[in-house]
């Protein structure tokens, strides 16, 4: 009996097939996880904007139904540690006064108006709350 007949192991071809399969699975997993940070930023923006909307409405209650000219007016009473910033642009959220109240906007990851799905879709709050998906 020679020792070669008793040896068992994987051939080079079998090892290569396993490595290729693991590479394909790893690539697929990477693609699925790749956009998760941007979706998390989008959700963070939506949450922060909800808090700003509440603070703006509280400000209006305390100031004869008048909203502030800028978001900076909220820092003293409502956001002592600083006003939340848009996680995509790192700037303040877009705040505009309207005839009926205000509009608070985050343009999403693409930093442009529109967008079909998060994280590119715009987030828009008014004095009434989050605007529907169709707007």
C-alpha positions in Angstrom: 0.0 0.0 0.0 1.3 3.4 -0.9 0.5 6.5 0.9 -1.0 8.2 -2.2 -4.1 6.0 -2.1 -4.9 7.0 1.5 -4.6 10.7 1.0 -7.8 12.6 0.6 -8.3 16.3 0.0 -9.7 18.9 -2.4 -8.4 19.3 -5.9 -7.3 22.6 -7.2 -10.4 22.8 -9.4 -12.7 22.2 -6.4 -11.0 24.9 -4.4 -11.3 27.4 -7.3 -15.0 26.7 -7.7 -15.6 27.4 -4.0 -13.6 30.6 -4.1 -15.6 31.8 -7.2 -18.9 31.0 -5.5 -17.8 32.8 -2.3 -16.8 35.8 -4.4 -20.2 36.0 -6.1 -22.0 35.8 -2.8 -19.8 38.5 -1.3 -20.3 40.8 -4.3 -24.1 40.4 -4.1 -24.1 41.1 -0.3 -22.0 44.2 -0.9 -24.4 45.6 -3.5 -27.4 45.1 -1.2 -25.7 46.8 1.8 -24.1 49.6 -0.3 -27.1 52.1 -0.2 -28.0 51.4 3.5 -26.1 54.4 4.8 -27.9 56.8 2.5 -31.3 55.4 3.5 -30.3 55.8 7.1 -29.4 59.5 6.4 -32.8 59.9 4.7 -34.6 58.5 7.7 -32.5 60.7 10.1 -33.4 63.8 8.0 -37.1 62.9 8.2 -37.0 62.5 11.9 -35.1 65.7 12.5 -37.4 67.6 10.3 -40.4 66.3 12.3 -38.7 67.7 15.4 -38.1 71.1 13.7 -41.7 71.2 12.5 -42.9 70.7 16.1 -40.6 73.4 17.3 -41.8 75.8 14.6 -45.4 75.2 15.5 -44.6 75.7 19.2 -42.8 78.9 18.3 -46.0 80.1 16.4 -48.1 79.3 19.4 -45.9 81.4 21.6 -45.6 84.3 19.1 -49.2 85.1 18.0 -49.3 82.5 15.2 -46.2 84.0 13.6 -43.4 81.7 12.3 -39.8 82.9 12.6 -38.0 84.4 9.6 -35.2 81.8 10.0 -34.6 78.5 11.7 -31.9 80.2 13.8 -34.7 81.7 16.0 -35.3 78.1 17.3 -31.8 77.6 18.7 -32.2 79.5 22.0 -35.4 77.8 23.2 -35.7 74.5 21.3 -32.3 73.3 20.0 -29.8 74.5 22.6 -27.1 72.1 21.3 -27.5 73.4 17.8 -30.0 73.2 15.0 -30.0 69.8 13.2 -28.3 70.0 9.8 -29.3 68.2 6.5 -27.3 65.0 6.6 -26.7 65.1 2.8 -25.6 68.7 2.3 -24.4 69.4 5.9 -26.2 72.7 5.6 -29.5 73.9 7.3 -32.7 72.4 6.0 -34.4 74.6 3.4 -36.9 76.8 5.3 -39.4 79.1 3.5 -42.3 81.1 4.9 -45.6 80.7 3.0 -49.0 82.5 3.2 -50.3 79.7 5.4 -47.2 78.9 7.4 -43.9 77.4 6.2 -42.2 74.8 4.1 -39.2 72.8 5.4 -37.4 70.8 2.7 -34.6 68.2 2.4 -33.7 67.5 -1.2 -32.3 64.0 -0.4 -29.1 62.3 -1.6 -29.2 63.8 -5.1 -29.5 67.4 -3.7 -32.0 68.1 -6.5 -35.7 68.6 -6.6 -37.8 65.5 -7.2 -36.7 61.9 -6.9 -38.8 58.8 -7.0 -37.6 56.8 -4.1 -35.6 57.3 -0.9 -32.8 58.3 -0.5 -33.2 60.6 -3.6 -36.8 61.6 -2.9 -37.4 65.0 -1.3 -38.8 65.3 2.2 -41.2 68.2 2.6 -42.8 69.3 5.9 -45.3 72.1 6.3 -47.0 73.5 9.4 -49.5 70.5 9.0 -46.7 67.9 9.0 -45.1 65.6 6.4 -46.4 66.0 2.9 -47.7 63.0 1.1 -45.6 60.9 -1.3 -47.4 62.3 -4.4 -46.3 65.9 -3.9 
